[in-house]
Amino acid sequence: MPYLTSSGDNLLILDLYVQPKASRTRVVGLHDGAIKLAITAPPVDGKANAQVITFIAKLLKLPKSAVTLHSGHQGRRKRVALRGCEPLEVRRIIDPLL
């Protein structure tokens, strides 16, 4: 799948396209090879980024410390680094939501 890639140091990179100020937080589908994620937080003072991390950690049943924003701090396209999970497990959770 294009939205998930492996990186060195036992990391997985999840490509996201984030839509802030949505009516509810959820996975919407795919957008240009990335997972489209609607979140309720506004893109102000890092609130959207914090909600992305919290949502992804909860969705994948990971501690928040295992999910970090790799790139895209100020844009809609974000790359999130995941530690301590297997690619097949991530796909098993996310694919049914797409």
N, CA, C and O atoms as CSV, one atom per row, in Angstrom:
chain,resi,resn,atom,element,x,y,z
A,1,MET,N,N,0.843,-1.195,0.000
A,1,MET,CA,C,0.000,0.000,0.000
A,1,MET,C,C,0.881,1.249,0.000
A,1,MET,O,O,1.920,1.273,0.659
A,2,PRO,N,N,0.480,2.261,-0.718
A,2,PRO,CA,C,1.308,3.461,-0.818
A,2,PRO,C,C,1.343,4.289,0.469
A,2,PRO,O,O,2.290,5.052,0.662
A,3,TYR,N,N,0.372,4.174,1.337
A,3,TYR,CA,C,0.313,5.025,2.525
A,3,TYR,C,C,1.239,4.576,3.644
A,3,TYR,O,O,1.426,5.315,4.610
A,4,LEU,N,N,1.824,3.386,3.545
A,4,LEU,CA,C,2.679,2.857,4.604
A,4,LEU,C,C,4.009,2.405,4.020
A,4,LEU,O,O,4.039,1.598,3.091
A,5,THR,N,N,5.111,2.922,4.561
A,5,THR,CA,C,6.433,2.516,4.113
A,5,THR,C,C,7.306,2.212,5.320
A,5,THR,O,O,7.090,2.735,6.414
A,6,SER,N,N,8.285,1.362,5.100
A,6,SER,CA,C,9.248,1.048,6.153
A,6,SER,C,C,10.434,1.975,6.027
A,6,SER,O,O,10.854,2.335,4.927
A,7,SER,N,N,10.962,2.354,7.164
A,7,SER,CA,C,12.146,3.193,7.212
A,7,SER,C,C,13.176,2.462,8.062
A,7,SER,O,O,12.863,1.448,8.686
A,8,GLY,N,N,14.377,2.963,8.087
A,8,GLY,CA,C,15.396,2.353,8.922
A,8,GLY,C,C,15.049,2.461,10.400
A,8,GLY,O,O,14.077,3.125,10.761
A,9,ASP,N,N,15.822,1.824,11.243
A,9,ASP,CA,C,15.655,1.886,12.690
A,9,ASP,C,C,14.298,1.365,13.161
A,9,ASP,O,O,13.743,1.870,14.136
A,10,ASN,N,N,13.759,0.345,12.463
A,10,ASN,CA,C,12.504,-0.290,12.883
A,10,ASN,C,C,11.336,0.688,12.948
A,10,ASN,O,O,10.501,0.608,13.849
A,11,LEU,N,N,11.279,1.613,11.988
A,11,LEU,CA,C,10.202,2.598,11.924
A,11,LEU,C,C,9.290,2.318,10.734
A,11,LEU,O,O,9.734,1.849,9.686
A,12,LEU,N,N,8.015,2.613,10.918
A,12,LEU,CA,C,7.067,2.641,9.817
A,12,LEU,C,C,6.641,4.087,9.623
A,12,LEU,O,O,6.457,4.818,10.596
A,13,ILE,N,N,6.485,4.501,8.379
A,13,ILE,CA,C,6.046,5.863,8.068
A,13,ILE,C,C,4.655,5.791,7.457
A,13,ILE,O,O,4.430,5.102,6.462
A,14,LEU,N,N,3.729,6.513,8.073
A,14,LEU,CA,C,2.342,6.560,7.634
A,14,LEU,C,C,2.104,7.917,6.982
A,14,LEU,O,O,2.297,8.954,7.616
A,15,ASP,N,N,1.683,7.915,5.713
A,15,ASP,CA,C,1.398,9.161,4.990
A,15,ASP,C,C,-0.064,9.538,5.205
A,15,ASP,O,O,-0.967,8.726,5.006
A,16,LEU,N,N,-0.275,10.790,5.617
A,16,LEU,CA,C,-1.619,11.281,5.923
A,16,LEU,C,C,-1.918,12.557,5.153
A,16,LEU,O,O,-1.022,13.347,4.853
A,17,TYR,N,N,-3.172,12.739,4.843
A,17,TYR,CA,C,-3.687,14.011,4.348
A,17,TYR,C,C,-4.749,14.422,5.364
A,17,TYR,O,O,-5.762,13.737,5.507
A,18,VAL,N,N,-4.533,15.523,6.065
A,18,VAL,CA,C,-5.370,15.904,7.197
A,18,VAL,C,C,-6.324,17.026,6.835
A,18,VAL,O,O,-5.930,18.031,6.243
A,19,GLN,N,N,-7.585,16.841,7.200
A,19,GLN,CA,C,-8.619,17.853,7.019
A,19,GLN,C,C,-9.015,18.347,8.415
A,19,GLN,O,O,-9.744,17.653,9.125
A,20,PRO,N,N,-8.545,19.538,8.822
A,20,PRO,CA,C,-8.884,20.060,10.152
A,20,PRO,C,C,-10.298,20.637,10.200
A,20,PRO,O,O,-10.938,20.841,9.168
A,21,LYS,N,N,-10.762,20.892,11.404
A,21,LYS,CA,C,-12.075,21.494,11.685
A,21,LYS,C,C,-13.232,20.706,11.075
A,21,LYS,O,O,-14.187,21.293,10.566
A,22,ALA,N,N,-13.147,19.384,11.124
A,22,ALA,CA,C,-14.228,18.530,10.637
A,22,ALA,C,C,-15.265,18.352,11.744
A,22,ALA,O,O,-15.020,18.706,12.897
A,23,SER,N,N,-16.410,17.807,11.387
A,23,SER,CA,C,-17.466,17.613,12.383
A,23,SER,C,C,-17.141,16.481,13.350
A,23,SER,O,O,-17.613,16.481,14.486
A,24,ARG,N,N,-16.323,15.497,12.898
A,24,ARG,CA,C,-15.873,14.430,13.795
A,24,ARG,C,C,-14.541,13.889,13.303
A,24,ARG,O,O,-14.194,14.027,12.130
A,25,THR,N,N,-13.806,13.278,14.209
A,25,THR,CA,C,-12.502,12.724,13.875
A,25,THR,C,C,-12.688,11.299,13.372
A,25,THR,O,O,-13.296,10.459,14.035
A,26,ARG,N,N,-12.140,11.046,12.164
A,26,ARG,CA,C,-12.286,9.713,11.574
A,26,ARG,C,C,-11.383,9.574,10.354
A,26,ARG,O,O,-10.887,10.557,9.804
A,27,VAL,N,N,-11.189,8.326,9.952
A,27,VAL,CA,C,-10.509,8.029,8.696
A,27,VAL,C,C,-11.559,8.137,7.598
A,27,VAL,O,O,-12.603,7.487,7.660
A,28,VAL,N,N,-11.276,8.965,6.587
A,28,VAL,CA,C,-12.238,9.210,5.516
A,28,VAL,C,C,-12.011,8.267,4.338
A,28,VAL,O,O,-12.972,7.800,3.726
A,29,GLY,N,N,-10.757,7.984,4.018
A,29,GLY,CA,C,-10.438,7.133,2.874
A,29,GLY,C,C,-9.030,7.438,2.398
A,29,GLY,O,O,-8.164,7.809,3.190
A,30,LEU,N,N,-8.808,7.282,1.122
A,30,LEU,CA,C,-7.506,7.586,0.528
A,30,LEU,C,C,-7.584,8.888,-0.264
A,30,LEU,O,O,-8.611,9.209,-0.861
A,31,HIS,N,N,-6.479,9.629,-0.256
A,31,HIS,CA,C,-6.378,10.865,-1.027
A,31,HIS,C,C,-4.963,10.940,-1.587
A,31,HIS,O,O,-4.010,11.181,-0.845
A,32,ASP,N,N,-4.826,10.737,-2.873
A,32,ASP,CA,C,-3.533,10.846,-3.553
A,32,ASP,C,C,-2.456,9.977,-2.883
A,32,ASP,O,O,-1.338,10.439,-2.656
A,33,GLY,N,N,-2.792,8.737,-2.574
A,33,GLY,CA,C,-1.836,7.799,-1.999
A,33,GLY,C,C,-1.632,7.921,-0.503
A,33,GLY,O,O,-0.806,7.204,0.063
A,34,ALA,N,N,-2.355,8.802,0.145
A,34,ALA,CA,C,-2.239,8.988,1.590
A,34,ALA,C,C,-3.595,8.721,2.243
A,34,ALA,O,O,-4.634,8.800,1.589
A,35,ILE,N,N,-3.573,8.410,3.514
A,35,ILE,CA,C,-4.817,8.230,4.261
A,35,ILE,C,C,-5.396,9.603,4.544
A,35,ILE,O,O,-4.711,10.466,5.094
A,36,LYS,N,N,-6.654,9.814,4.173
A,36,LYS,CA,C,-7.303,11.084,4.479
A,36,LYS,C,C,-7.926,10.965,5.863
A,36,LYS,O,O,-8.724,10.069,6.135
A,37,LEU,N,N,-7.541,11.887,6.719
A,37,LEU,CA,C,-7.967,11.880,8.110
A,37,LEU,C,C,-8.678,13.188,8.414
A,37,LEU,O,O,-8.092,14.260,8.267
A,38,ALA,N,N,-9.921,13.112,8.830
A,38,ALA,CA,C,-10.673,14.296,9.240
A,38,ALA,C,C,-10.546,14.417,10.756
A,38,ALA,O,O,-10.759,13.444,11.480
A,39,ILE,N,N,-10.199,15.613,11.235
A,39,ILE,CA,C,-10.067,15.836,12.672
A,39,ILE,C,C,-10.854,17.074,13.071
A,39,ILE,O,O,-11.064,17.972,12.255
A,40,THR,N,N,-11.283,17.122,14.311
A,40,THR,CA,C,-12.100,18.244,14.781
A,40,THR,C,C,-11.274,19.448,15.199
A,40,THR,O,O,-11.796,20.562,15.246
A,41,ALA,N,N,-10.015,19.254,15.501
A,41,ALA,CA,C,-9.168,20.346,15.992
A,41,ALA,C,C,-8.846,21.350,14.882
A,41,ALA,O,O,-8.719,20.974,13.717
A,42,PRO,N,N,-8.715,22.621,15.246
A,42,PRO,CA,C,-8.311,23.626,14.260
A,42,PRO,C,C,-6.790,23.584,14.062
A,42,PRO,O,O,-6.067,23.114,14.941
A,43,PRO,N,N,-6.306,24.068,12.922
A,43,PRO,CA,C,-4.862,24.063,12.674
A,43,PRO,C,C,-4.170,25.256,13.334
A,43,PRO,O,O,-3.528,26.060,12.659
A,44,VAL,N,N,-4.304,25.363,14.647
A,44,VAL,CA,C,-3.771,26.493,15.396
A,44,VAL,C,C,-2.976,25.975,16.585
A,44,VAL,O,O,-3.430,25.076,17.293
A,45,ASP,N,N,-1.797,26.534,16.807
A,45,ASP,CA,C,-0.973,26.226,17.974
A,45,ASP,C,C,-0.699,24.734,18.158
A,45,ASP,O,O,-0.587,24.267,19.291
A,46,GLY,N,N,-0.591,23.990,17.077
A,46,GLY,CA,C,-0.263,22.572,17.163
A,46,GLY,C,C,-1.402,21.682,17.619
A,46,GLY,O,O,-1.189,20.495,17.863
A,47,LYS,N,N,-2.610,22.225,17.741
A,47,LYS,CA,C,-3.748,21.421,18.204
A,47,LYS,C,C,-4.083,20.305,17.222
A,47,LYS,O,O,-4.383,19.187,17.641
A,48,ALA,N,N,-4.037,20.588,15.936
A,48,ALA,CA,C,-4.332,19.564,14.929
A,48,ALA,C,C,-3.285,18.457,14.970
A,48,ALA,O,O,-3.631,17.277,14.916
A,49,ASN,N,N,-2.016,18.825,15.063
A,49,ASN,CA,C,-0.957,17.821,15.126
A,49,ASN,C,C,-1.104,16.930,16.352
A,49,ASN,O,O,-0.923,15.716,16.266
A,50,ALA,N,N,-1.429,17.527,17.485
A,50,ALA,CA,C,-1.609,16.753,18.715
A,50,ALA,C,C,-2.779,15.779,18.570
A,50,ALA,O,O,-2.700,14.637,19.024
A,51,GLN,N,N,-3.865,16.231,17.935
A,51,GLN,CA,C,-5.007,15.347,17.764
A,51,GLN,C,C,-4.703,14.224,16.775
A,51,GLN,O,O,-5.191,13.107,16.947
A,52,VAL,N,N,-3.914,14.497,15.755
A,52,VAL,CA,C,-3.510,13.456,14.810
A,52,VAL,C,C,-2.737,12.366,15.546
A,52,VAL,O,O,-3.017,11.180,15.374
A,53,ILE,N,N,-1.780,12.758,16.351
A,53,ILE,CA,C,-0.967,11.788,17.093
A,53,ILE,C,C,-1.828,10.967,18.047
A,53,ILE,O,O,-1.696,9.745,18.112
A,54,THR,N,N,-2.706,11.636,18.783
A,54,THR,CA,C,-3.582,10.942,19.730
A,54,THR,C,C,-4.495,9.955,19.010
A,54,THR,O,O,-4.654,8.818,19.454
A,55,PHE,N,N,-5.097,10.386,17.895
A,55,PHE,CA,C,-6.017,9.530,17.156
A,55,PHE,C,C,-5.305,8.308,16.576
A,55,PHE,O,O,-5.803,7.189,16.696
A,56,ILE,N,N,-4.149,8.514,15.951
A,56,ILE,CA,C,-3.412,7.396,15.348
A,56,ILE,C,C,-2.963,6.413,16.431
A,56,ILE,O,O,-3.060,5.202,16.236
A,57,ALA,N,N,-2.476,6.912,17.565
A,57,ALA,CA,C,-2.054,6.037,18.654
A,57,ALA,C,C,-3.223,5.196,19.165
A,57,ALA,O,O,-3.075,3.996,19.397
A,58,LYS,N,N,-4.363,5.818,19.336
A,58,LYS,CA,C,-5.543,5.098,19.821
A,58,LYS,C,C,-6.025,4.086,18.782
A,58,LYS,O,O,-6.361,2.954,19.130
A,59,LEU,N,N,-6.061,4.483,17.521
A,59,LEU,CA,C,-6.505,3.614,16.444
A,59,LEU,C,C,-5.637,2.358,16.348
A,59,LEU,O,O,-6.151,1.251,16.187
A,60,LEU,N,N,-4.324,2.539,16.448
A,60,LEU,CA,C,-3.389,1.422,16.293
A,60,LEU,C,C,-3.036,0.756,17.623
A,60,LEU,O,O,-2.218,-0.163,17.661
A,61,LYS,N,N,-3.654,1.221,18.716
A,61,LYS,CA,C,-3.420,0.672,20.057
A,61,LYS,C,C,-1.940,0.731,20.430
A,61,LYS,O,O,-1.355,-0.246,20.899
A,62,LEU,N,N,-1.357,1.903,20.209
A,62,LEU,CA,C,0.046,2.158,20.540
A,62,LEU,C,C,0.104,3.239,21.613
A,62,LEU,O,O,-0.817,4.048,21.720
A,63,PRO,N,N,1.170,3.265,22.408
A,63,PRO,CA,C,1.335,4.404,23.316
A,63,PRO,C,C,1.620,5.668,22.498
A,63,PRO,O,O,2.222,5.597,21.426
A,64,LYS,N,N,1.187,6.812,23.008
A,64,LYS,CA,C,1.419,8.062,22.271
A,64,LYS,C,C,2.898,8.302,22.023
A,64,LYS,O,O,3.260,8.948,21.039
A,65,SER,N,N,3.755,7.798,22.890
A,65,SER,CA,C,5.195,7.982,22.708
A,65,SER,C,C,5.724,7.218,21.495
A,65,SER,O,O,6.819,7.516,21.018
A,66,ALA,N,N,4.973,6.240,20.986
A,66,ALA,CA,C,5.391,5.457,19.820
A,66,ALA,C,C,4.979,6.115,18.506
A,66,ALA,O,O,5.332,5.628,17.432
A,67,VAL,N,N,4.234,7.220,18.584
A,67,VAL,CA,C,3.752,7.921,17.387
A,67,VAL,C,C,4.315,9.338,17.400
A,67,VAL,O,O,4.049,10.108,18.322
A,68,THR,N,N,5.088,9.679,16.382
A,68,THR,CA,C,5.667,11.022,16.302
A,68,THR,C,C,5.445,11.603,14.913
A,68,THR,O,O,5.369,10.874,13.923
A,69,LEU,N,N,5.344,12.912,14.858
A,69,LEU,CA,C,5.188,13.602,13.587
A,69,LEU,C,C,6.563,13.700,12.928
A,69,LEU,O,O,7.459,14.377,13.432
A,70,HIS,N,N,6.715,13.023,11.808
A,70,HIS,CA,C,7.995,12.955,11.112
A,70,HIS,C,C,8.206,14.176,10.221
A,70,HIS,O,O,9.307,14.724,10.160
A,71,SER,N,N,7.144,14.602,9.526
A,71,SER,CA,C,7.209,15.797,8.687
A,71,SER,C,C,5.803,16.325,8.445
A,71,SER,O,O,4.817,15.621,8.664
A,72,GLY,N,N,5.722,17.573,7.992
A,72,GLY,CA,C,4.437,18.177,7.687
A,72,GLY,C,C,3.808,18.907,8.853
A,72,GLY,O,O,2.584,18.942,8.976
A,73,HIS,N,N,4.622,19.484,9.703
A,73,HIS,CA,C,4.126,20.149,10.907
A,73,HIS,C,C,3.138,21.277,10.605
A,73,HIS,O,O,2.245,21.544,11.409
A,74,GLN,N,N,3.285,21.938,9.460
A,74,GLN,CA,C,2.417,23.079,9.165
A,74,GLN,C,C,1.552,22.899,7.932
A,74,GLN,O,O,0.909,23.849,7.485
A,75,GLY,N,N,1.524,21.709,7.382
A,75,GLY,CA,C,0.726,21.485,6.183
A,75,GLY,C,C,-0.310,20.399,6.391
A,75,GLY,O,O,-0.366,19.772,7.449
A,76,ARG,N,N,-1.120,20.183,5.384
A,76,ARG,CA,C,-2.126,19.120,5.448
A,76,ARG,C,C,-1.516,17.750,5.227
A,76,ARG,O,O,-1.992,16.754,5.772
A,77,ARG,N,N,-0.450,17.701,4.419
A,77,ARG,CA,C,0.241,16.423,4.188
A,77,ARG,C,C,1.227,16.196,5.321
A,77,ARG,O,O,2.119,17.008,5.563
A,78,LYS,N,N,1.051,15.084,6.005
A,78,LYS,CA,C,1.892,14.774,7.151
A,78,LYS,C,C,2.428,13.356,7.019
A,78,LYS,O,O,1.801,12.488,6.411
A,79,ARG,N,N,3.589,13.145,7.596
A,79,ARG,CA,C,4.171,11.811,7.679
A,79,ARG,C,C,4.377,11.525,9.161
A,79,ARG,O,O,5.040,12.282,9.870
A,80,VAL,N,N,3.797,10.422,9.611
A,80,VAL,CA,C,3.844,10.049,11.011
A,80,VAL,C,C,4.712,8.806,11.149
A,80,VAL,O,O,4.523,7.828,10.426
A,81,ALA,N,N,5.661,8.843,12.075
A,81,ALA,CA,C,6.538,7.710,12.337
A,81,ALA,C,C,5.933,6.850,13.438
A,81,ALA,O,O,5.486,7.358,14.466
A,82,LEU,N,N,5.925,5.538,13.207
A,82,LEU,CA,C,5.369,4.579,14.160
A,82,LEU,C,C,6.475,3.643,14.628
A,82,LEU,O,O,7.231,3.114,13.813
A,83,ARG,N,N,6.571,3.440,15.928
A,83,ARG,CA,C,7.535,2.500,16.493
A,83,ARG,C,C,6.786,1.360,17.180
A,83,ARG,O,O,5.717,1.561,17.758
A,84,GLY,N,N,7.359,0.170,17.108
A,84,GLY,CA,C,6.825,-0.950,17.858
A,84,GLY,C,C,5.589,-1.598,17.269
A,84,GLY,O,O,4.769,-2.149,18.004
A,85,CYS,N,N,5.440,-1.543,15.950
A,85,CYS,CA,C,4.304,-2.211,15.328
A,85,CYS,C,C,4.746,-2.833,14.005
A,85,CYS,O,O,5.752,-2.439,13.414
A,86,GLU,N,N,3.979,-3.798,13.568
A,86,GLU,CA,C,4.275,-4.519,12.336
A,86,GLU,C,C,3.427,-3.968,11.184
A,86,GLU,O,O,2.275,-3.589,11.397
A,87,PRO,N,N,3.974,-3.921,9.979
A,87,PRO,CA,C,3.212,-3.415,8.831
A,87,PRO,C,C,1.905,-4.169,8.595
A,87,PRO,O,O,0.887,-3.557,8.271
A,88,LEU,N,N,1.929,-5.483,8.755
A,88,LEU,CA,C,0.705,-6.261,8.526
A,88,LEU,C,C,-0.376,-5.913,9.544
A,88,LEU,O,O,-1.558,-5.878,9.201
A,89,GLU,N,N,0.010,-5.659,10.782
A,89,GLU,CA,C,-0.956,-5.293,11.817
A,89,GLU,C,C,-1.568,-3.919,11.522
A,89,GLU,O,O,-2.774,-3.729,11.678
A,90,VAL,N,N,-0.739,-2.969,11.097
A,90,VAL,CA,C,-1.226,-1.638,10.750
A,90,VAL,C,C,-2.221,-1.726,9.596
A,90,VAL,O,O,-3.283,-1.106,9.644
A,91,ARG,N,N,-1.889,-2.481,8.574
A,91,ARG,CA,C,-2.796,-2.646,7.421
A,91,ARG,C,C,-4.083,-3.352,7.822
A,91,ARG,O,O,-5.156,-3.018,7.319
A,92,ARG,N,N,-3.986,-4.325,8.726
A,92,ARG,CA,C,-5.172,-5.052,9.176
A,92,ARG,C,C,-6.164,-4.117,9.856
A,92,ARG,O,O,-7.376,-4.294,9.733
A,93,ILE,N,N,-5.654,-3.133,10.564
A,93,ILE,CA,C,-6.523,-2.167,11.261
A,93,ILE,C,C,-7.045,-1.090,10.313
A,93,ILE,O,O,-8.222,-0.735,10.368
A,94,ILE,N,N,-6.183,-0.573,9.450
A,94,ILE,CA,C,-6.549,0.586,8.629
A,94,ILE,C,C,-7.326,0.212,7.357
A,94,ILE,O,O,-8.275,0.907,6.993
A,95,ASP,N,N,-6.942,-0.857,6.690
A,95,ASP,CA,C,-7.576,-1.204,5.413
A,95,ASP,C,C,-9.106,-1.272,5.466
A,95,ASP,O,O,-9.750,-0.767,4.547
A,96,PRO,N,N,-9.720,-1.869,6.492
A,96,PRO,CA,C,-11.196,-1.892,6.517
A,96,PRO,C,C,-11.837,-0.501,6.611
A,96,PRO,O,O,-13.010,-0.342,6.272
A,97,LEU,N,N,-11.084,0.500,7.063
A,97,LEU,CA,C,-11.614,1.852,7.208
A,97,LEU,C,C,-11.544,2.659,5.915
A,97,LEU,O,O,-12.141,3.731,5.818
A,98,LEU,N,N,-10.820,2.149,4.927
A,98,LEU,CA,C,-10.612,2.899,3.693
A,98,LEU,C,C,-11.727,2.706,2.693
A,98,LEU,O,O,-11.686,3.279,1.604
